[in-house]
């Protein structure tokens, strides 16, 4: 399986701080997280609209392997 297909979208947000909070909460539970598309917003200093969109993704192997606490 290719690396690109092994990550599942959990959430999309236009707020980088919200994406970072989600990442912190998930990683605290031992869940691997990837923030995608955050580079464009940081590179040009614009964090609103489509350019500011951040995707929160997790490895597909993590889905179903965790129980809700």
C-alpha positions as CSV (number, residue, x, y, z in Angstrom):
1,X,0.0,0.0,0.0
2,X,1.4,3.4,-0.9
3,X,2.1,5.9,1.8
4,X,-0.4,8.4,0.4
5,X,-3.3,5.9,0.7
6,X,-2.4,4.8,4.2
7,X,-3.6,8.1,5.8
8,X,-7.3,8.7,6.6
9,X,-8.9,12.2,6.9
10,X,-10.3,12.8,10.3
11,X,-11.1,16.6,10.2
12,X,-10.6,19.8,8.1
13,X,-10.2,23.2,9.7
14,X,-9.2,26.7,8.7
15,X,-7.7,27.3,12.1
16,X,-4.1,26.0,12.5
17,X,-4.4,26.2,16.3
18,X,-7.5,23.9,16.2
19,X,-5.5,21.4,14.1
20,X,-2.6,21.5,16.6
21,X,-5.0,21.0,19.5
22,X,-6.6,18.0,17.8
23,X,-3.1,16.6,17.0
24,X,-2.1,17.0,20.7
25,X,-5.2,15.2,22.0
26,X,-4.8,12.3,19.6
27,X,-1.1,11.9,20.1
28,X,-1.6,11.9,23.9
29,X,-3.7,8.8,23.3
30,X,-0.9,7.2,21.2
31,X,-2.5,7.8,17.9
32,X,-0.2,8.9,15.0
33,X,-1.3,12.1,13.3
34,X,-0.4,14.0,10.2
35,X,-1.3,17.6,9.5
36,X,-1.5,18.2,5.8
37,X,-1.7,21.4,3.7
38,X,-0.4,23.5,6.5
39,X,2.7,24.6,4.6
40,X,1.0,26.9,2.1
41,X,-0.6,29.0,4.9
42,X,2.6,29.3,6.8
43,X,4.7,30.1,3.7
44,X,2.6,33.1,2.7
45,X,1.3,34.1,6.2
46,X,-2.4,33.7,5.3
47,X,-4.5,31.4,7.5
48,X,-8.0,31.9,6.2
49,X,-10.2,30.5,3.4
50,X,-9.0,27.6,1.3
51,X,-5.3,28.6,1.7
52,X,-5.5,28.2,5.4
53,X,-7.2,24.8,5.4
54,X,-5.4,22.1,7.4
55,X,-6.3,18.5,7.2
56,X,-5.9,16.3,10.3
57,X,-5.1,12.7,9.2
58,X,-4.3,9.4,11.0
59,X,-2.8,6.2,9.7
60,X,-5.4,3.8,8.4
61,X,-3.9,1.2,10.7
62,X,-5.0,3.3,13.7
63,X,-8.7,3.1,12.7
64,X,-10.5,0.4,14.6
65,X,-7.4,-0.5,16.6
66,X,-8.3,1.9,19.4
67,X,-11.3,2.0,21.8
68,X,-12.9,5.1,23.1
69,X,-11.9,6.0,26.6
